[in-house]
Amino acid sequence: MLFLIILVLTIASSYFLPWWTLAMIAFGAAYFFGKKPGQSFLSGFAAILVAWTVLALIQTLPNNNILADRVAKLMQLHNWVFLLLATGLIGGLVGGMSALSGVLIRKAFTKP
């Protein structure tokens, strides 16, 4: 459930809000719906990884990957797919750490 909440909210907000709002979405969703720290991290990581990969594919496929291929060459990557994976990995780490922070903050301020 946490995975789907983060995924849907991230994809919906990515068209209107800056990139860093994904951290607030993952934090808030894990704060209210997260149960275990490890599970929250994986849910945040996977949801943002999937969301950013899909959003990057939506942007790059209509133009035959021309810009993505050029940026990949600038970053000394062999293919635009590696750039896509790097983008998803960076976003996934931000989302995972935010979700982990959300569930740990809730645990710190609630009674056991």
ROPA-883650 format. One record per atom (N, C-alpha, C): residue number from 1; residue in one letter; atom name; x, y, z. Coordinates in nm, 2 decimals. Atoms other than C-alpha are relative to their C-alpha. Example, Ala and Ser with C-alpha at 12.3 -4.5 7.8 and 13.67 -1.06 7.14 Angstrom:
<nodes>
1|A|N|0.09|-0.12|0.00
1|A|CA|1.23|-0.45|0.78
1|A|C|0.09|0.12|0.00
2|S|N|-0.09|-0.11|0.00
2|S|CA|1.37|-0.11|0.71
2|S|C|-0.08|0.11|0.08
</nodes>
This chain:
<nodes>
1|M|N|0.08|-0.12|0.00
1|M|CA|0.00|0.00|0.00
1|M|C|0.09|0.13|0.00
2|L|N|-0.09|-0.11|-0.01
2|L|CA|0.28|0.24|0.09
2|L|C|0.07|0.02|-0.14
3|F|N|-0.05|-0.01|0.13
3|F|CA|0.44|0.17|-0.25
3|F|C|-0.09|0.07|-0.10
4|L|N|0.10|-0.06|0.09
4|L|CA|0.13|0.26|-0.44
4|L|C|-0.03|0.14|0.03
5|I|N|0.03|-0.14|-0.04
5|I|CA|0.06|0.57|-0.24
5|I|C|0.12|0.09|-0.05
6|I|N|-0.12|-0.08|0.04
6|I|CA|0.42|0.70|-0.31
6|I|C|0.00|0.01|-0.15
7|L|N|-0.01|0.00|0.14
7|L|CA|0.41|0.60|-0.67
7|L|C|-0.10|0.09|-0.07
8|V|N|0.10|-0.08|0.06
8|V|CA|0.08|0.76|-0.76
8|V|C|0.02|0.15|0.03
9|L|N|-0.02|-0.14|-0.03
9|L|CA|0.14|1.08|-0.57
9|L|C|0.12|0.06|-0.07
10|T|N|-0.12|-0.05|0.07
10|T|CA|0.49|1.12|-0.72
10|T|C|-0.02|0.02|-0.15
11|I|N|0.03|-0.02|0.15
11|I|CA|0.37|1.07|-1.08
11|I|C|-0.09|0.11|-0.02
12|A|N|0.10|-0.11|0.02
12|A|CA|0.08|1.30|-1.03
12|A|C|0.06|0.14|0.03
13|S|N|-0.05|-0.13|-0.03
13|S|CA|0.28|1.58|-0.87
13|S|C|0.12|0.04|-0.08
14|S|N|-0.12|-0.03|0.08
14|S|CA|0.58|1.55|-1.10
14|S|C|-0.02|0.10|-0.12
15|Y|N|0.03|-0.09|0.11
15|Y|CA|0.41|1.75|-1.37
15|Y|C|-0.02|0.15|0.05
16|F|N|0.03|-0.13|-0.05
16|F|CA|0.33|2.05|-1.14
16|F|C|0.10|0.05|0.10
17|L|N|-0.08|-0.04|-0.11
17|L|CA|0.58|2.06|-0.86
17|L|C|0.15|-0.04|-0.03
18|P|N|-0.15|0.03|0.02
18|P|CA|0.97|2.05|-0.84
18|P|C|0.03|-0.14|0.04
19|W|N|-0.04|0.14|-0.02
19|W|CA|1.16|1.73|-0.82
19|W|C|0.01|-0.04|0.15
20|W|N|-0.02|0.03|-0.14
20|W|CA|1.23|1.75|-0.45
20|W|C|-0.12|-0.02|0.08
21|T|N|0.12|0.03|-0.07
21|T|CA|0.87|1.72|-0.36
21|T|C|-0.02|-0.15|0.02
22|L|N|0.01|0.14|-0.02
22|L|CA|0.91|1.35|-0.40
22|L|C|0.05|-0.04|0.14
23|A|N|-0.04|0.03|-0.13
23|A|CA|1.10|1.35|-0.07
23|A|C|-0.11|0.03|0.11
24|M|N|0.11|-0.03|-0.09
24|M|CA|0.81|1.52|0.11
24|M|C|-0.11|-0.10|-0.01
25|I|N|0.10|0.10|0.02
25|I|CA|0.57|1.27|-0.04
25|I|C|0.04|-0.13|0.06
26|A|N|-0.04|0.13|-0.06
26|A|CA|0.77|0.97|0.06
26|A|C|0.01|0.01|0.15
27|F|N|-0.01|-0.02|-0.14
27|F|CA|0.83|1.12|0.41
27|F|C|-0.14|-0.01|0.06
28|G|N|0.14|0.00|-0.05
28|G|CA|0.46|1.19|0.46
28|G|C|-0.07|-0.13|0.00
29|A|N|0.06|0.12|0.01
29|A|CA|0.34|0.87|0.33
29|A|C|0.05|-0.11|0.10
30|A|N|-0.06|0.09|-0.09
30|A|CA|0.58|0.67|0.54
30|A|C|-0.03|0.03|0.14
31|Y|N|0.03|-0.05|-0.14
31|Y|CA|0.50|0.88|0.85
31|Y|C|-0.14|-0.05|0.03
32|F|N|0.13|0.04|-0.03
32|F|CA|0.13|0.80|0.82
32|F|C|-0.03|-0.15|-0.03
33|F|N|0.04|0.14|0.04
33|F|CA|0.12|0.45|0.66
33|F|C|0.12|-0.10|0.02
34|G|N|-0.11|0.10|-0.01
34|G|CA|0.47|0.30|0.72
34|G|C|-0.01|-0.08|0.13
35|K|N|0.00|0.09|-0.12
35|K|CA|0.50|0.01|0.96
35|K|C|0.14|-0.03|0.05
36|K|N|-0.14|0.04|-0.04
36|K|CA|0.86|-0.11|0.96
36|K|C|0.10|0.08|-0.08
37|P|N|-0.10|-0.08|0.07
37|P|CA|1.17|0.09|0.87
37|P|C|0.06|-0.06|-0.12
38|G|N|-0.06|0.06|0.12
38|G|CA|1.32|-0.16|0.63
38|G|C|-0.11|-0.01|-0.11
39|Q|N|0.10|0.01|0.10
39|Q|CA|0.99|-0.21|0.45
39|Q|C|-0.03|0.14|-0.06
40|S|N|0.03|-0.14|0.05
40|S|CA|0.93|0.17|0.43
40|S|C|0.12|0.05|-0.09
41|F|N|-0.11|-0.04|0.09
41|F|CA|1.28|0.22|0.28
41|F|C|-0.02|-0.06|-0.13
42|L|N|0.02|0.07|0.12
42|L|CA|1.22|-0.04|0.02
42|L|C|-0.12|0.05|-0.08
43|S|N|0.11|-0.05|0.07
43|S|CA|0.88|0.09|-0.07
43|S|C|0.03|0.14|-0.06
44|G|N|-0.04|-0.14|0.05
44|G|CA|1.01|0.45|-0.10
44|G|C|0.10|-0.01|-0.12
45|F|N|-0.10|0.02|0.10
45|F|CA|1.31|0.33|-0.30
45|F|C|-0.06|-0.05|-0.13
46|A|N|0.06|0.06|0.12
46|A|CA|1.11|0.11|-0.54
46|A|C|-0.10|0.09|-0.07
47|A|N|0.10|-0.09|0.06
47|A|CA|0.83|0.36|-0.59
47|A|C|0.06|0.11|-0.08
48|I|N|-0.06|-0.11|0.07
48|I|CA|1.05|0.65|-0.68
48|I|C|0.08|-0.05|-0.12
49|L|N|-0.08|0.05|0.11
49|L|CA|1.28|0.43|-0.89
49|L|C|-0.10|-0.03|-0.12
50|V|N|0.09|0.03|0.11
50|V|CA|0.98|0.31|-1.10
50|V|C|-0.06|0.13|-0.05
51|A|N|0.06|-0.13|0.04
51|A|CA|0.82|0.66|-1.11
51|A|C|0.10|0.08|-0.09
52|W|N|-0.09|-0.09|0.08
52|W|CA|1.13|0.84|-1.23
52|W|C|0.04|-0.08|-0.13
53|T|N|-0.04|0.07|0.12
53|T|CA|1.22|0.56|-1.48
53|T|C|-0.11|0.01|-0.10
54|V|N|0.11|-0.01|0.09
54|V|CA|0.87|0.57|-1.63
54|V|C|-0.01|0.14|-0.05
55|L|N|0.01|-0.14|0.05
55|L|CA|0.86|0.95|-1.64
55|L|C|0.12|0.04|-0.09
56|A|N|-0.11|-0.02|0.09
56|A|CA|1.21|0.96|-1.80
56|A|C|-0.03|-0.07|-0.14
57|L|N|0.04|0.07|0.12
57|L|CA|1.09|0.71|-2.06
57|L|C|-0.10|0.07|-0.08
58|I|N|0.10|-0.07|0.07
58|I|CA|0.79|0.91|-2.14
58|I|C|0.06|0.13|-0.06
59|Q|N|-0.06|-0.11|0.06
59|Q|CA|1.01|1.21|-2.20
59|Q|C|0.10|-0.03|-0.11
60|T|N|-0.11|0.03|0.09
60|T|CA|1.28|1.04|-2.40
60|T|C|-0.04|-0.08|-0.13
61|L|N|0.03|0.09|0.12
61|L|CA|1.10|0.79|-2.63
61|L|C|-0.06|0.08|-0.12
62|P|N|0.05|-0.07|0.12
62|P|CA|0.91|1.05|-2.85
62|P|C|0.10|0.06|-0.09
63|N|N|-0.10|-0.07|0.09
63|N|CA|1.23|1.21|-2.97
63|N|C|0.12|-0.10|-0.03
64|N|N|-0.10|0.10|0.04
64|N|CA|1.42|0.88|-3.04
64|N|C|0.13|0.01|0.09
65|N|N|-0.11|0.00|-0.10
65|N|CA|1.64|0.93|-2.73
65|N|C|0.12|0.09|-0.04
66|I|N|-0.11|-0.09|0.05
66|I|CA|1.85|1.20|-2.90
66|I|C|0.07|0.07|0.12
67|L|N|-0.06|-0.08|-0.11
67|L|CA|1.90|1.42|-2.59
67|L|C|0.05|-0.09|0.11
68|A|N|-0.05|0.09|-0.10
68|A|CA|1.93|1.13|-2.35
68|A|C|0.13|-0.07|-0.05
69|D|N|-0.13|0.06|0.05
69|D|CA|2.20|0.97|-2.57
69|D|C|0.11|0.10|0.00
70|R|N|-0.10|-0.10|-0.01
70|R|CA|2.39|1.30|-2.59
70|R|C|0.05|0.02|0.15
71|V|N|-0.04|-0.02|-0.14
71|V|CA|2.38|1.35|-2.21
71|V|C|0.07|-0.12|0.05
72|A|N|-0.08|0.12|-0.04
72|A|CA|2.49|0.99|-2.16
72|A|C|0.14|0.00|-0.05
73|K|N|-0.14|-0.01|0.05
73|K|CA|2.79|1.05|-2.38
73|K|C|0.08|0.11|0.08
74|L|N|-0.07|-0.10|-0.09
74|L|CA|2.87|1.37|-2.18
74|L|C|0.04|-0.06|0.13
75|M|N|-0.03|0.06|-0.13
75|M|CA|2.86|1.16|-1.86
75|M|C|0.09|-0.12|-0.02
76|Q|N|-0.09|0.11|0.03
76|Q|CA|3.08|0.90|-2.03
76|Q|C|-0.07|-0.14|0.03
77|L|N|0.07|0.13|-0.01
77|L|CA|2.81|0.63|-2.02
77|L|C|-0.02|-0.05|-0.14
78|H|N|0.00|0.06|0.14
78|H|CA|2.79|0.39|-2.31
78|H|C|-0.14|0.01|-0.07
79|N|N|0.14|0.00|0.06
79|N|CA|2.41|0.41|-2.36
79|N|C|-0.09|0.08|0.08
80|W|N|0.10|-0.08|-0.07
80|W|CA|2.11|0.62|-2.28
80|W|C|-0.07|-0.08|0.11
81|V|N|0.07|0.09|-0.10
81|V|CA|1.97|0.32|-2.08
81|V|C|0.07|0.01|0.13
82|F|N|-0.08|-0.01|-0.13
82|F|CA|2.25|0.36|-1.82
82|F|C|-0.03|0.13|0.06
83|L|N|0.04|-0.13|-0.06
83|L|CA|2.15|0.73|-1.78
83|L|C|-0.13|-0.02|0.06
84|L|N|0.14|0.02|-0.05
84|L|CA|1.79|0.62|-1.73
84|L|C|0.01|-0.07|0.13
85|L|N|-0.01|0.07|-0.13
85|L|CA|1.90|0.37|-1.46
85|L|C|0.07|0.08|0.11
86|A|N|-0.07|-0.08|-0.10
86|A|CA|2.13|0.62|-1.29
86|A|C|-0.10|0.11|0.05
87|T|N|0.10|-0.09|-0.05
87|T|CA|1.84|0.87|-1.28
87|T|C|-0.10|-0.07|0.10
88|G|N|0.09|0.07|-0.09
88|G|CA|1.61|0.61|-1.13
88|G|C|0.06|-0.04|0.13
89|L|N|-0.07|0.04|-0.12
89|L|CA|1.87|0.50|-0.88
89|L|C|0.02|0.12|0.10
90|I|N|-0.02|-0.12|-0.08
90|I|CA|1.94|0.86|-0.76
90|I|C|-0.14|0.04|0.07
91|G|N|0.13|-0.03|-0.05
91|G|CA|1.57|0.92|-0.72
91|G|C|-0.05|-0.10|0.10
92|G|N|0.03|0.10|-0.09
92|G|CA|1.52|0.59|-0.55
92|G|C|0.07|0.01|0.14
93|L|N|-0.07|-0.03|-0.13
93|L|CA|1.78|0.67|-0.29
93|L|C|-0.06|0.11|0.08
94|V|N|0.07|-0.11|-0.07
94|V|CA|1.62|1.00|-0.21
94|V|C|-0.13|-0.04|0.06
95|G|N|0.13|0.05|-0.05
95|G|CA|1.28|0.84|-0.18
95|G|C|0.01|-0.10|0.11
96|G|N|-0.02|0.10|-0.11
96|G|CA|1.41|0.55|0.03
96|G|C|0.04|0.07|0.13
97|M|N|-0.05|-0.06|-0.12
97|M|CA|1.59|0.77|0.27
97|M|C|-0.11|0.09|0.06
98|S|N|0.11|-0.09|-0.05
98|S|CA|1.29|1.01|0.30
98|S|C|-0.11|-0.09|0.07
99|A|N|0.10|0.09|-0.06
99|A|CA|1.05|0.72|0.37
99|A|C|0.06|-0.06|0.13
100|L|N|-0.06|0.05|-0.12
100|L|CA|1.29|0.57|0.62
100|L|C|0.00|0.11|0.11
101|S|N|0.01|-0.11|-0.09
101|S|CA|1.31|0.91|0.79
101|S|C|-0.14|0.02|0.06
102|G|N|0.13|-0.02|-0.04
102|G|CA|0.94|0.94|0.80
102|G|C|-0.05|-0.10|0.11
103|V|N|0.04|0.10|-0.10
103|V|CA|0.88|0.61|0.98
103|V|C|0.08|0.01|0.13
104|L|N|-0.08|-0.01|-0.12
104|L|CA|1.17|0.67|1.22
104|L|C|-0.04|0.12|0.08
105|I|N|0.05|-0.11|-0.07
105|I|CA|1.04|1.01|1.31
105|I|C|-0.13|-0.03|0.08
106|R|N|0.12|0.04|-0.07
106|R|CA|0.70|0.87|1.39
106|R|C|0.03|-0.09|0.12
107|K|N|-0.04|0.09|-0.11
107|K|CA|0.86|0.60|1.60
107|K|C|0.06|0.07|0.12
108|A|N|-0.07|-0.07|-0.10
108|A|CA|1.07|0.85|1.79
108|A|C|-0.10|0.08|0.08
109|F|N|0.09|-0.09|-0.07
109|F|CA|0.77|1.07|1.88
109|F|C|-0.13|-0.07|0.05
110|T|N|0.12|0.06|-0.05
110|T|CA|0.51|0.81|1.96
110|T|C|0.04|-0.10|0.12
111|K|N|-0.03|0.09|-0.12
111|K|CA|0.48|0.60|2.28
111|K|C|0.00|-0.14|-0.05
112|P|N|-0.02|0.15|0.04
112|P|CA|0.59|0.23|2.25
112|P|C|-0.12|-0.08|0.04
</nodes>
